[in-house]
Amino acid sequence: MLRQEQRAAILELYRQKVGIRKISKTLGISRLTVKKVINSGSQTAPQISRLEKAAPYRQEILELHASCKGNLQRVHEELQALGADLSYPALTAFCRRNGIGTKPPKGSGEYHFKPGEEIQHDTSPHRLTLAGKQRLVQTASAVLCYSRMLFFQCYPTFDRFHCKAFLTNALRYHGGACERMMIDNTHVVVLRGTGPDMIPAPEMAAFADRFSFTFEAHEKGHANRSARVERPFSFIEGNFLAGRVFENWQDLNNQARIWCDKVNASYKKHIRAIPIELYATERTHLKPLPLWIPEPYKLHHRTVDIKGYVNLHTNRYSVPFDWIGHRVEVQETLEHMIITLDHRNQVKHERMVDHKVRTISKPGHKPPRGAKRKQPIQEEQIIAASYPELTEYVAALKKNGKKQVTLALRQLLRMAREYPQEPFMSAVEEAARFGLYDLKRVERMVIRRIATDFFRLKGDDDDW
């Protein structure tokens, strides 16, 4: 249908004695249409007075729409069964124009933020080429709402540990924190509740207190509230990830940081400004970072195995051989595994992110071939201090026993602690006299000696 301006142009050119063919060519309108406008002599388009085909069936359409649960295809089939000569497009157009089964669109509105008022954080899955393989990664992004400064990183998974590590890097990149951080009700941060009633998990609330901001969540389904961080995800996928390949995680996140620097220094048409220039104003309103920012980590406790390794996530990390059998503390950071025995003894390994069932060893952790321990086993020290009368038996057990020494000494120490002293020592003396070093048999000998004191045996009671 021609607009009013087009009809007015046709009439004006015709009054200037311009031919119909030239008017048609100039305005890109068919000659037949030009003739109809000239014959009507009016700039206003004629009103269509004919009744819509679906109008006589309005009541039936309303009833069928309810009974068919809003399925217009079924409504059309039932109308045809009633004898209505009506096409499916005519039915859908009638329903659309009359608001049947549709809701009027709502305006999206706009959000305006002051400098340092809000930062928005969200994650999105993306596919990329990493180390020659296609894989799915989790892209975490954080955007300052006033200046639109963007920062993002990629991770194999995204849990609370990765969330704290990413937000720490993001706040360092931005040089400060805003008053609040808007999230989308993610379980990584949320303990319970949604929207304004959201309560963050205690460890995430403590993390926010460290940087002097608060977590807030928008209502479910209200994604426009976090549009500042939602919008760049398609830009990251269509620009940064397009055609790029990455050697490893460090290469991926280093390239992401360089790309963020480039994007933040380029002109943005939709805000008519350069983010880095707006950031110069916003930075003065950000809350300063703490003087010392600890690196986020996950804490694990492990016992060093008999080969001198600590097992974590199917990978094995070496420690000095004299730590065998000791309980150690493992701090897992984004880049390292820090294994601590005490405040003087610590080992650091590179964290294996993607590799599984790998063994990571450092020179000097294994003793020279044929070398003996410089220090006695912990259980042996305890036995020597608490039960000196077992010293000779322990030496013979280490030499002649069939069981691994640490496990054998651990079992012997358990027996010494659990059983009465007299029957235990008597059994050990007899075992030493006969050269018996099978501790299971020694334990049965101890139980036989204490049976009459702790258990009711057959014959001890006439009513048995």
PLY file of the C-alpha trace (Angstrom):
ply
format ascii 1.0
element vertex 464
property float x
property float y
property float z
element edge 463
property int vertex1
property int vertex2
end_header
0.00 0.00 0.00
1.28 3.46 -0.94
2.12 5.95 1.77
0.46 9.34 1.81
3.74 11.03 0.77
3.97 8.81 -2.33
0.40 9.58 -3.38
1.06 13.31 -2.88
4.22 13.08 -5.00
2.35 11.35 -7.84
-0.36 14.05 -7.89
2.18 16.88 -7.69
4.26 15.50 -10.59
1.08 14.98 -12.66
0.08 18.62 -12.07
3.53 19.61 -13.38
2.71 17.85 -16.67
5.08 14.91 -16.03
4.08 11.82 -17.98
2.75 8.66 -16.29
5.64 6.55 -17.61
8.25 8.97 -16.19
6.41 9.22 -12.83
6.40 5.42 -12.63
10.12 5.18 -13.41
11.09 8.00 -11.03
9.15 6.73 -8.01
9.58 3.02 -8.71
5.81 2.46 -8.82
3.86 0.58 -11.48
2.01 2.63 -14.13
-1.28 0.99 -13.21
-0.92 2.17 -9.60
0.00 5.69 -10.78
-3.13 5.79 -12.95
-5.33 4.72 -10.02
-3.93 7.49 -7.82
-4.41 10.09 -10.56
-7.99 8.93 -11.19
-8.81 9.11 -7.46
-7.33 12.61 -7.19
-6.84 12.17 -3.43
-3.71 11.96 -1.29
-5.52 9.79 1.26
-5.66 6.06 0.63
-9.22 4.72 0.24
-10.61 2.88 3.22
-11.37 -0.83 2.81
-15.00 -1.27 3.68
-15.35 -5.02 3.09
-15.87 -7.31 6.05
-13.17 -9.80 7.01
-14.01 -13.41 6.18
-13.46 -14.49 9.76
-15.62 -11.74 11.30
-18.95 -13.69 11.13
-17.28 -16.53 13.08
-15.84 -14.39 15.87
-17.86 -16.06 18.63
-17.08 -19.55 17.35
-13.38 -18.66 17.13
-13.37 -17.47 20.76
-15.06 -20.66 21.96
-12.85 -22.95 19.87
-9.73 -21.09 20.96
-10.56 -21.92 24.56
-11.55 -25.55 23.90
-8.55 -26.21 21.62
-6.15 -24.71 24.20
-4.98 -21.95 21.90
-3.98 -24.19 18.96
-5.10 -22.20 15.89
-4.46 -25.16 13.59
-7.16 -27.10 15.44
-9.42 -24.04 15.47
-9.10 -23.83 11.67
-9.93 -27.52 11.28
-13.07 -27.17 13.43
-14.19 -24.06 11.52
-13.87 -25.94 8.25
-15.96 -28.74 9.74
-18.62 -26.10 10.47
-18.56 -25.06 6.80
-16.49 -21.88 7.06
-14.70 -20.93 3.81
-11.67 -19.49 5.52
-7.92 -19.97 4.96
-5.49 -20.51 7.82
-3.56 -17.24 7.16
-6.85 -15.32 7.20
-7.69 -16.88 10.58
-4.30 -16.09 12.11
-4.40 -12.52 10.77
-7.90 -12.02 12.22
-6.77 -13.34 15.63
-3.67 -11.17 15.55
-5.58 -7.98 14.70
-8.25 -8.65 17.33
-5.91 -9.72 20.11
-7.18 -13.31 20.32
-4.51 -15.45 21.95
-1.91 -12.70 21.82
-0.76 -10.08 24.27
0.16 -6.55 23.27
3.93 -6.03 23.22
5.49 -4.13 26.07
8.21 -1.56 25.75
11.61 -2.73 26.93
12.55 0.53 28.63
16.03 1.70 29.51
18.28 1.55 32.55
20.64 4.35 33.43
23.51 3.92 35.86
25.75 6.35 37.66
29.53 5.88 37.66
30.53 3.14 40.08
26.92 2.12 40.79
26.73 -1.38 39.28
28.73 -4.13 37.63
26.94 -7.04 35.92
28.24 -10.62 35.84
27.02 -13.67 33.91
28.25 -16.81 32.13
27.50 -18.41 28.77
28.66 -21.66 27.08
30.65 -21.38 23.83
32.38 -23.81 21.50
35.97 -23.17 20.42
39.12 -24.93 19.22
41.49 -25.62 22.10
44.68 -27.67 21.66
43.42 -28.89 18.29
40.06 -30.13 19.59
36.55 -28.69 19.54
35.24 -28.33 23.07
32.60 -26.54 25.11
33.83 -23.91 27.56
32.15 -21.61 30.05
32.68 -17.92 29.29
32.44 -15.65 32.34
31.99 -11.94 31.74
31.83 -8.79 33.88
30.85 -5.33 32.57
30.89 -1.93 34.27
27.40 -0.56 33.57
28.37 3.10 33.18
31.51 2.90 31.06
30.75 -0.51 29.42
34.27 -1.75 30.24
34.26 -5.46 29.34
36.32 -8.27 30.86
35.87 -11.99 30.23
37.71 -15.29 30.71
37.01 -18.93 29.80
37.03 -21.99 32.06
36.36 -25.73 31.63
33.65 -25.56 34.34
32.27 -22.79 36.50
31.75 -23.39 40.21
32.23 -21.17 43.25
35.99 -21.57 43.12
36.12 -20.43 39.48
33.59 -17.68 40.23
35.75 -16.21 43.01
38.88 -16.53 40.88
37.23 -14.82 37.91
35.69 -11.98 39.92
39.05 -11.37 41.61
40.70 -10.99 38.19
37.81 -8.84 36.92
37.99 -6.45 39.87
41.76 -6.20 39.45
41.27 -5.45 35.74
38.72 -2.74 36.50
40.81 -1.35 39.33
38.00 -1.36 41.90
34.49 -2.52 42.78
31.03 -1.01 42.31
28.36 -0.73 44.98
26.53 -3.84 43.75
27.04 -6.77 41.43
23.99 -7.90 39.45
23.65 -11.66 38.76
20.95 -13.89 37.26
20.01 -16.14 40.22
22.87 -18.53 39.49
23.28 -21.37 42.01
27.01 -20.60 42.08
26.28 -17.50 44.17
22.75 -18.05 45.49
22.04 -20.02 48.65
18.26 -19.59 48.45
15.62 -17.21 47.16
15.35 -15.28 43.89
15.31 -11.65 42.86
15.24 -9.17 45.77
14.77 -12.09 48.21
18.03 -13.77 47.10
20.42 -14.73 49.90
24.00 -15.45 48.77
25.97 -18.44 50.04
28.08 -17.59 53.12
31.42 -17.98 51.34
30.24 -15.73 48.48
28.89 -13.15 50.94
32.29 -13.18 52.69
33.97 -12.71 49.30
31.74 -9.70 48.56
32.53 -8.19 51.98
36.24 -8.41 51.22
35.75 -6.13 48.18
32.99 -3.98 49.79
30.15 -4.75 47.36
26.87 -6.69 47.56
25.40 -9.36 45.32
21.92 -8.67 43.92
19.79 -10.81 41.58
17.14 -9.71 39.09
13.71 -11.33 38.90
13.44 -14.60 37.00
12.71 -14.01 33.32
13.77 -10.36 33.57
16.91 -10.75 31.43
16.77 -7.14 30.22
17.86 -6.11 33.72
21.30 -7.60 32.97
21.47 -6.52 29.32
24.84 -4.80 29.80
26.52 -8.19 30.25
24.15 -10.25 28.06
24.74 -8.20 24.91
28.54 -8.76 24.59
28.24 -12.57 24.54
27.12 -12.62 20.90
29.94 -10.17 20.10
32.47 -12.47 21.81
31.18 -15.49 19.86
30.99 -13.70 16.51
34.24 -11.73 16.77
36.73 -13.08 19.30
36.04 -16.81 18.84
35.49 -16.66 15.06
38.44 -18.26 13.27
40.73 -18.32 16.33
42.46 -21.39 17.72
44.19 -21.65 21.09
47.09 -23.76 22.32
46.01 -24.05 25.95
43.96 -22.34 28.64
46.65 -19.78 29.39
46.89 -18.81 25.71
43.09 -18.57 25.49
42.71 -16.25 28.48
45.75 -14.15 27.52
44.25 -13.54 24.07
40.90 -12.75 25.71
42.53 -10.09 27.89
44.31 -8.50 24.91
41.05 -8.51 22.94
39.25 -6.80 25.86
41.90 -4.05 25.86
41.35 -3.53 22.15
37.55 -3.50 22.35
37.47 -1.18 25.36
39.62 1.33 23.45
37.38 1.37 20.34
34.43 3.64 19.59
30.96 2.22 20.36
28.22 3.48 18.10
25.35 2.54 20.43
26.75 4.66 23.28
28.53 7.22 21.04
31.66 7.00 23.17
34.81 5.02 23.87
34.55 2.84 27.03
38.11 3.60 28.18
37.34 7.34 28.12
34.15 6.87 30.16
36.14 4.63 32.50
38.43 7.55 33.31
35.42 9.19 34.95
34.02 6.01 36.52
37.30 4.90 38.06
37.23 7.74 40.60
33.87 6.42 41.87
34.94 2.77 42.26
35.62 1.38 45.70
39.37 0.78 46.14
40.68 -2.76 46.24
42.04 -4.22 49.50
45.75 -3.72 50.16
46.25 -7.49 49.99
44.13 -9.77 47.81
44.61 -13.50 48.55
44.49 -15.83 45.59
41.29 -17.93 45.66
41.82 -21.65 46.16
40.07 -24.92 46.96
41.36 -26.75 50.02
41.89 -30.52 50.07
43.45 -32.90 52.60
45.31 -35.97 51.44
47.67 -38.64 52.80
50.89 -39.17 50.86
50.80 -42.66 49.34
53.56 -45.27 49.67
55.18 -44.09 46.43
55.47 -40.48 47.55
52.59 -38.97 45.57
49.46 -36.97 46.40
46.39 -37.98 44.38
43.90 -35.30 43.28
41.39 -35.34 40.39
42.96 -38.60 39.06
46.38 -36.90 38.74
49.39 -37.64 40.97
51.75 -34.93 42.26
55.11 -35.86 43.78
56.36 -34.77 47.21
59.65 -35.51 49.07
59.87 -39.23 49.86
60.18 -38.63 53.60
56.57 -37.28 53.57
55.23 -40.80 52.89
52.34 -41.61 55.22
51.94 -38.00 56.39
48.75 -35.97 56.17
49.19 -32.91 53.91
47.13 -29.89 52.91
46.59 -29.18 49.20
45.64 -25.70 47.97
44.27 -25.83 44.42
44.52 -22.47 42.63
43.82 -21.70 38.98
47.43 -22.28 37.99
49.13 -24.28 40.77
48.81 -27.10 43.27
50.45 -26.05 46.56
51.11 -29.03 48.85
51.97 -28.15 52.47
53.27 -30.46 55.19
54.00 -27.73 57.75
55.10 -24.09 57.77
58.63 -25.07 56.70
57.82 -27.69 54.04
55.88 -26.80 50.91
55.84 -28.04 47.30
54.32 -26.24 44.30
53.25 -27.97 41.05
51.62 -26.67 37.90
47.90 -27.52 37.95
46.79 -30.05 35.35
43.48 -28.71 34.05
42.46 -30.99 31.19
44.81 -33.94 31.61
43.66 -37.03 33.47
45.61 -39.89 35.07
48.91 -38.04 34.79
51.94 -38.31 37.09
53.85 -35.09 37.78
57.26 -35.54 39.39
60.01 -33.17 40.44
63.73 -34.03 40.60
64.91 -34.73 44.13
61.57 -35.99 45.43
62.58 -39.62 44.99
65.50 -41.05 46.99
68.56 -42.35 45.13
68.26 -45.97 44.10
69.07 -48.22 47.09
69.05 -45.31 49.58
67.26 -45.76 52.90
65.05 -43.34 54.77
66.84 -40.57 56.59
64.12 -40.46 59.23
62.12 -43.29 60.82
58.46 -43.73 59.98
56.07 -41.72 62.13
54.41 -44.85 63.59
57.86 -46.25 64.43
58.71 -43.08 66.36
55.47 -43.32 68.36
56.06 -47.00 69.20
59.65 -46.28 70.27
58.51 -43.46 72.56
55.40 -45.11 74.06
56.27 -48.82 73.96
60.10 -49.17 74.18
59.77 -52.89 74.99
58.60 -53.45 71.39
61.79 -52.04 69.84
63.39 -55.43 69.10
60.18 -56.87 67.68
59.71 -53.79 65.46
63.23 -54.16 64.04
62.62 -57.85 63.30
59.17 -57.05 61.84
60.67 -54.50 59.42
63.24 -57.07 58.30
61.13 -60.24 58.12
57.53 -59.07 57.78
55.67 -59.71 54.52
53.45 -56.64 54.80
54.40 -53.11 53.71
56.36 -51.60 56.62
54.21 -48.52 57.18
50.97 -50.52 57.19
52.46 -53.20 59.47
53.66 -50.63 62.01
50.32 -48.87 61.86
48.53 -52.15 62.65
50.93 -52.94 65.49
50.42 -49.47 67.00
46.64 -49.91 66.79
46.81 -53.23 68.63
49.03 -51.72 71.35
46.51 -48.92 71.89
43.31 -51.01 71.77
44.15 -54.18 73.74
45.11 -54.58 77.43
48.84 -54.23 77.97
49.59 -57.57 79.69
47.97 -60.01 77.20
49.24 -57.91 74.27
52.87 -57.98 75.46
52.62 -61.70 76.29
51.40 -62.46 72.75
54.16 -60.34 71.18
56.86 -62.07 73.29
55.59 -65.48 72.22
55.46 -64.38 68.58
59.03 -63.06 68.78
60.21 -66.32 70.37
58.82 -68.37 67.49
59.70 -65.84 64.75
56.06 -65.05 63.98
55.52 -61.73 62.14
52.05 -62.25 60.70
50.17 -59.60 62.70
46.77 -61.13 61.99
47.87 -64.31 63.83
49.42 -62.19 66.59
46.10 -60.40 67.02
44.25 -63.73 67.32
46.73 -64.76 70.01
45.94 -61.55 71.93
42.18 -62.13 71.64
42.54 -65.70 72.99
44.38 -64.33 76.03
41.72 -61.76 76.86
38.71 -63.93 75.96
38.01 -65.05 79.54
38.11 -61.47 80.80
35.91 -59.84 78.17
33.72 -62.63 76.73
31.43 -65.37 78.18
32.68 -68.75 77.02
30.78 -72.03 76.91
31.03 -73.84 80.24
31.44 -70.71 82.35
27.73 -70.63 83.12
25.53 -73.60 83.97
22.56 -71.96 82.18
24.43 -71.64 78.84
0 1
1 2
2 3
3 4
4 5
5 6
6 7
7 8
8 9
9 10
10 11
11 12
12 13
13 14
14 15
15 16
16 17
17 18
18 19
19 20
20 21
21 22
22 23
23 24
24 25
25 26
26 27
27 28
28 29
29 30
30 31
31 32
32 33
33 34
34 35
35 36
36 37
37 38
38 39
39 40
40 41
41 42
42 43
43 44
44 45
45 46
46 47
47 48
48 49
49 50
50 51
51 52
52 53
53 54
54 55
55 56
56 57
57 58
58 59
59 60
60 61
61 62
62 63
63 64
64 65
65 66
66 67
67 68
68 69
69 70
70 71
71 72
72 73
73 74
74 75
75 76
76 77
77 78
78 79
79 80
80 81
81 82
82 83
83 84
84 85
85 86
86 87
87 88
88 89
89 90
90 91
91 92
92 93
93 94
94 95
95 96
96 97
97 98
98 99
99 100
100 101
101 102
102 103
103 104
104 105
105 106
106 107
107 108
108 109
109 110
110 111
111 112
112 113
113 114
114 115
115 116
116 117
117 118
118 119
119 120
120 121
121 122
122 123
123 124
124 125
125 126
126 127
127 128
128 129
129 130
130 131
131 132
132 133
133 134
134 135
135 136
136 137
137 138
138 139
139 140
140 141
141 142
142 143
143 144
144 145
145 146
146 147
147 148
148 149
149 150
150 151
151 152
152 153
153 154
154 155
155 156
156 157
157 158
158 159
159 160
160 161
161 162
162 163
163 164
164 165
165 166
166 167
167 168
168 169
169 170
170 171
171 172
172 173
173 174
174 175
175 176
176 177
177 178
178 179
179 180
180 181
181 182
182 183
183 184
184 185
185 186
186 187
187 188
188 189
189 190
190 191
191 192
192 193
193 194
194 195
195 196
196 197
197 198
198 199
199 200
200 201
201 202
202 203
203 204
204 205
205 206
206 207
207 208
208 209
209 210
210 211
211 212
212 213
213 214
214 215
215 216
216 217
217 218
218 219
219 220
220 221
221 222
222 223
223 224
224 225
225 226
226 227
227 228
228 229
229 230
230 231
231 232
232 233
233 234
234 235
235 236
236 237
237 238
238 239
239 240
240 241
241 242
242 243
243 244
244 245
245 246
246 247
247 248
248 249
249 250
250 251
251 252
252 253
253 254
254 255
255 256
256 257
257 258
258 259
259 260
260 261
261 262
262 263
263 264
264 265
265 266
266 267
267 268
268 269
269 270
270 271
271 272
272 273
273 274
274 275
275 276
276 277
277 278
278 279
279 280
280 281
281 282
282 283
283 284
284 285
285 286
286 287
287 288
288 289
289 290
290 291
291 292
292 293
293 294
294 295
295 296
296 297
297 298
298 299
299 300
300 301
301 302
302 303
303 304
304 305
305 306
306 307
307 308
308 309
309 310
310 311
311 312
312 313
313 314
314 315
315 316
316 317
317 318
318 319
319 320
320 321
321 322
322 323
323 324
324 325
325 326
326 327
327 328
328 329
329 330
330 331
331 332
332 333
333 334
334 335
335 336
336 337
337 338
338 339
339 340
340 341
341 342
342 343
343 344
344 345
345 346
346 347
347 348
348 349
349 350
350 351
351 352
352 353
353 354
354 355
355 356
356 357
357 358
358 359
359 360
360 361
361 362
362 363
363 364
364 365
365 366
366 367
367 368
368 369
369 370
370 371
371 372
372 373
373 374
374 375
375 376
376 377
377 378
378 379
379 380
380 381
381 382
382 383
383 384
384 385
385 386
386 387
387 388
388 389
389 390
390 391
391 392
392 393
393 394
394 395
395 396
396 397
397 398
398 399
399 400
400 401
401 402
402 403
403 404
404 405
405 406
406 407
407 408
408 409
409 410
410 411
411 412
412 413
413 414
414 415
415 416
416 417
417 418
418 419
419 420
420 421
421 422
422 423
423 424
424 425
425 426
426 427
427 428
428 429
429 430
430 431
431 432
432 433
433 434
434 435
435 436
436 437
437 438
438 439
439 440
440 441
441 442
442 443
443 444
444 445
445 446
446 447
447 448
448 449
449 450
450 451
451 452
452 453
453 454
454 455
455 456
456 457
457 458
458 459
459 460
460 461
461 462
462 463
